[in-house]
Amino acid sequence: MKACGVEIKGNDAIICIMSKENNLYDIPQTRVQKVSLDNAGDAEQVQKFQFTFAKLMEDYGVTHVLIKGRALKGKFAGGPIGFKVEAAIQLIQELHVEILAGSFIKKELAKSQIDIDFRDTGLKQYQEQAFGTVFAYLEGEK
């Protein structure tokens, strides 16, 4: 299975693609590490973002997208543009999209028997949350 972890920050969808086969993990090099929505008020830009994200997932053979959940209200709530980015991803019909709660991610990472040092992954520092999200999901898939 090939999955993509997504952390939404502002108008960016930060991604980490990972596959798991026979208990072996693989993180392929990707042409981009994040996809941005330039103008959330312009329907054409939202469609362009959605098309770009869908094409990226298609090119890498991703079937599952896992978005790190954010609070709907309160001090750490996500912004309105971020929720638009989230909705654009959720509405891509070819993908199975799930939103994973932070508590689920934390629990799966804690009970994982595999200890991966993030610095050894070759990913950029800002991809760490997306990496944790997809890794927790794949660890939870037994």
Contacts in CASP RR format, 6 or more apart in sequence:
PFRMAT RR
TARGET T0000
AUTHOR 0000-0000-0000
METHOD contacts of the structure
MODEL  1
MKACGVEIKGNDAIICIMSKENNLYDIPQTRVQKVSLDNAGDAEQVQKFQ
FTFAKLMEDYGVTHVLIKGRALKGKFAGGPIGFKVEAAIQLIQELHVEIL
AGSFIKKELAKSQIDIDFRDTGLKQYQEQAFGTVFAYLEGEK
1 19 0 8 1.000
1 20 0 8 1.000
1 21 0 8 1.000
1 63 0 8 1.000
1 64 0 8 1.000
1 138 0 8 1.000
1 141 0 8 1.000
2 17 0 8 1.000
2 18 0 8 1.000
2 19 0 8 1.000
2 60 0 8 1.000
2 61 0 8 1.000
2 62 0 8 1.000
2 63 0 8 1.000
2 64 0 8 1.000
3 17 0 8 1.000
3 18 0 8 1.000
3 19 0 8 1.000
3 20 0 8 1.000
3 62 0 8 1.000
3 63 0 8 1.000
3 64 0 8 1.000
3 65 0 8 1.000
3 66 0 8 1.000
3 134 0 8 1.000
3 137 0 8 1.000
3 138 0 8 1.000
4 15 0 8 1.000
4 16 0 8 1.000
4 17 0 8 1.000
4 18 0 8 1.000
4 57 0 8 1.000
4 60 0 8 1.000
4 62 0 8 1.000
4 64 0 8 1.000
4 65 0 8 1.000
4 66 0 8 1.000
4 130 0 8 1.000
4 134 0 8 1.000
5 15 0 8 1.000
5 16 0 8 1.000
5 17 0 8 1.000
5 18 0 8 1.000
5 65 0 8 1.000
5 66 0 8 1.000
5 67 0 8 1.000
5 68 0 8 1.000
5 130 0 8 1.000
5 131 0 8 1.000
5 132 0 8 1.000
5 133 0 8 1.000
5 134 0 8 1.000
5 137 0 8 1.000
6 13 0 8 1.000
6 14 0 8 1.000
6 15 0 8 1.000
6 65 0 8 1.000
6 66 0 8 1.000
6 67 0 8 1.000
6 68 0 8 1.000
6 89 0 8 1.000
6 130 0 8 1.000
6 133 0 8 1.000
7 13 0 8 1.000
7 14 0 8 1.000
7 67 0 8 1.000
7 68 0 8 1.000
7 127 0 8 1.000
7 129 0 8 1.000
7 130 0 8 1.000
7 133 0 8 1.000
8 14 0 8 1.000
8 67 0 8 1.000
8 68 0 8 1.000
8 70 0 8 1.000
8 78 0 8 1.000
8 82 0 8 1.000
8 85 0 8 1.000
8 86 0 8 1.000
10 78 0 8 1.000
10 79 0 8 1.000
10 81 0 8 1.000
10 82 0 8 1.000
10 85 0 8 1.000
11 36 0 8 1.000
11 37 0 8 1.000
11 38 0 8 1.000
11 40 0 8 1.000
11 81 0 8 1.000
11 82 0 8 1.000
11 85 0 8 1.000
12 34 0 8 1.000
12 35 0 8 1.000
12 36 0 8 1.000
12 37 0 8 1.000
12 85 0 8 1.000
13 34 0 8 1.000
13 35 0 8 1.000
13 36 0 8 1.000
13 37 0 8 1.000
13 53 0 8 1.000
13 85 0 8 1.000
13 89 0 8 1.000
14 33 0 8 1.000
14 34 0 8 1.000
14 126 0 8 1.000
14 127 0 8 1.000
14 129 0 8 1.000
14 130 0 8 1.000
15 30 0 8 1.000
15 32 0 8 1.000
15 33 0 8 1.000
15 34 0 8 1.000
15 35 0 8 1.000
15 56 0 8 1.000
15 127 0 8 1.000
15 130 0 8 1.000
16 27 0 8 1.000
16 33 0 8 1.000
16 123 0 8 1.000
16 127 0 8 1.000
16 130 0 8 1.000
16 131 0 8 1.000
16 132 0 8 1.000
16 133 0 8 1.000
16 134 0 8 1.000
17 27 0 8 1.000
17 28 0 8 1.000
17 30 0 8 1.000
17 60 0 8 1.000
17 62 0 8 1.000
17 134 0 8 1.000
18 25 0 8 1.000
18 26 0 8 1.000
18 27 0 8 1.000
18 131 0 8 1.000
18 134 0 8 1.000
18 135 0 8 1.000
18 138 0 8 1.000
19 25 0 8 1.000
19 26 0 8 1.000
19 28 0 8 1.000
20 26 0 8 1.000
20 138 0 8 1.000
20 141 0 8 1.000
25 114 0 8 1.000
25 116 0 8 1.000
25 135 0 8 1.000
25 138 0 8 1.000
27 121 0 8 1.000
27 122 0 8 1.000
27 123 0 8 1.000
27 131 0 8 1.000
28 60 0 8 1.000
30 56 0 8 1.000
30 60 0 8 1.000
31 56 0 8 1.000
32 56 0 8 1.000
33 123 0 8 1.000
33 124 0 8 1.000
33 126 0 8 1.000
33 127 0 8 1.000
34 126 0 8 1.000
35 49 0 8 1.000
35 52 0 8 1.000
35 53 0 8 1.000
35 56 0 8 1.000
36 49 0 8 1.000
37 45 0 8 1.000
37 46 0 8 1.000
37 49 0 8 1.000
37 81 0 8 1.000
37 82 0 8 1.000
37 84 0 8 1.000
37 85 0 8 1.000
37 88 0 8 1.000
38 45 0 8 1.000
38 48 0 8 1.000
38 49 0 8 1.000
39 45 0 8 1.000
40 46 0 8 1.000
40 80 0 8 1.000
40 81 0 8 1.000
40 82 0 8 1.000
40 84 0 8 1.000
40 85 0 8 1.000
46 84 0 8 1.000
46 88 0 8 1.000
49 85 0 8 1.000
49 88 0 8 1.000
50 88 0 8 1.000
50 89 0 8 1.000
50 91 0 8 1.000
50 92 0 8 1.000
53 88 0 8 1.000
53 89 0 8 1.000
53 92 0 8 1.000
54 92 0 8 1.000
54 94 0 8 1.000
54 95 0 8 1.000
57 65 0 8 1.000
57 92 0 8 1.000
57 94 0 8 1.000
57 95 0 8 1.000
58 94 0 8 1.000
62 95 0 8 1.000
63 95 0 8 1.000
63 96 0 8 1.000
64 95 0 8 1.000
64 96 0 8 1.000
64 97 0 8 1.000
64 98 0 8 1.000
64 137 0 8 1.000
65 89 0 8 1.000
65 92 0 8 1.000
65 95 0 8 1.000
65 96 0 8 1.000
65 97 0 8 1.000
65 98 0 8 1.000
66 97 0 8 1.000
66 98 0 8 1.000
66 99 0 8 1.000
66 100 0 8 1.000
66 133 0 8 1.000
66 134 0 8 1.000
66 137 0 8 1.000
67 86 0 8 1.000
67 89 0 8 1.000
67 90 0 8 1.000
67 97 0 8 1.000
67 98 0 8 1.000
67 99 0 8 1.000
67 100 0 8 1.000
67 133 0 8 1.000
68 99 0 8 1.000
68 100 0 8 1.000
68 102 0 8 1.000
68 105 0 8 1.000
68 129 0 8 1.000
68 130 0 8 1.000
68 133 0 8 1.000
69 99 0 8 1.000
69 100 0 8 1.000
69 101 0 8 1.000
69 102 0 8 1.000
70 76 0 8 1.000
70 77 0 8 1.000
70 78 0 8 1.000
71 77 0 8 1.000
71 78 0 8 1.000
72 78 0 8 1.000
86 99 0 8 1.000
89 95 0 8 1.000
89 97 0 8 1.000
90 97 0 8 1.000
98 137 0 8 1.000
100 133 0 8 1.000
100 136 0 8 1.000
100 137 0 8 1.000
104 136 0 8 1.000
105 132 0 8 1.000
105 133 0 8 1.000
105 136 0 8 1.000
106 136 0 8 1.000
107 136 0 8 1.000
108 136 0 8 1.000
108 137 0 8 1.000
108 139 0 8 1.000
108 140 0 8 1.000
109 132 0 8 1.000
109 135 0 8 1.000
109 136 0 8 1.000
109 139 0 8 1.000
111 139 0 8 1.000
112 135 0 8 1.000
112 136 0 8 1.000
112 139 0 8 1.000
114 139 0 8 1.000
116 135 0 8 1.000
118 128 0 8 1.000
118 131 0 8 1.000
121 131 0 8 1.000
123 131 0 8 1.000
END
